[in-house]
Amino acid sequence: MPFLGQDWRSPGWSWIKTEDGWKRCDSGSPELGTENRQYTVNHNIILNSGEEIFNNEECEYASKKRKKDHFGNDTNAQSFYREKWIYVHKESTKERHGYCTLGEAFNRLDFSSAIQDIRRFTYVVRLLQLIAKSQLTSLSGVAQKNYFNILDKIVQKVLDDHQNPRLIKDLLQDLSSTLCILVRGVGKSVLVGNINIWICRLETVLSWQQQLQNLQMTKVNTGLTLSDLPLHMLNNILYRFSDGWDIVTLGQVTPTLYMLSEDRRLWKKLCQYHFAEKQFCRHLILSEKGHIEWKLMYFTLQKYYPTKEQYGDTLHFCRHCSILFWKDYHLAWLFKDSGHPCTAADPDSCFTPVSPQHFIDLFKF
């Protein structure tokens, strides 16, 4: 609700709902004291600083209220829209006024259903990670709510099926770093919503990180295991990976897999796939015997150059219609449906896969 403070940069007053309506609470009011005794949060840990941004009692009460309002609602549903496409226009025309923002695209495209598709899961996670790094404050209030709702569904999915925990840990690490910077630098940047909302979000992210840290993989006895496969099949599996960390993780399962994961030819092929020959020369690492340490080179080059990203499915952009959309392969095969109302004679020739970074760049003006 709107409020007036002594300074436009201040977090505002704390309010409590009563039978007679909304009343402003003082720091020593009995109503606020009752709520504070029921819920206590150590904000010094979150802020990691000795400075107090505002009164602890007001902060604790507001934090509980925000958690109830913003995360106690129907977090399983995305707000308003469940569409497969959106028209991307960056300036006003005679036919259309206004422009499309990143927040609007994030609201209207159905990311909630996309995370249930194993082909699109990694793509959505990477997109959320890029938004967390640089575009979080540019989202509208509704888009921010949808962002954290989708993130909540992703975390719960990982906790349930135990798949891709490393991807989510990296995402939450970047998100928590961004939120810490925003909370500590309150007043230095324009935030959509009260500071208490952002503190509440940081608390939630820290809670998710703790849950993932305590995640225990359950052993499933199905009879046949990786150890039962022939060596050439195990080697073929390792050569299918495009991420070095996946190879390292698989090599920790059995001594045989560890031996195969240390193969120099395997890491050489991985380096050649992700990096150019000129990049090898700049960061050449040799062993005592004069051999190239391809495994060490891969992780060194990864710090300086981006690796190639692979996704089972991505958003597509139609150059003819300027429409961003999810391509429905089932409808495309059955009914020749491209996934959006395209007017081109040959729609497939106009489609361009959209990487997560390209998605962000589409809405930079």
Disulfide bonds with the S-S distance in Angstrom:
none
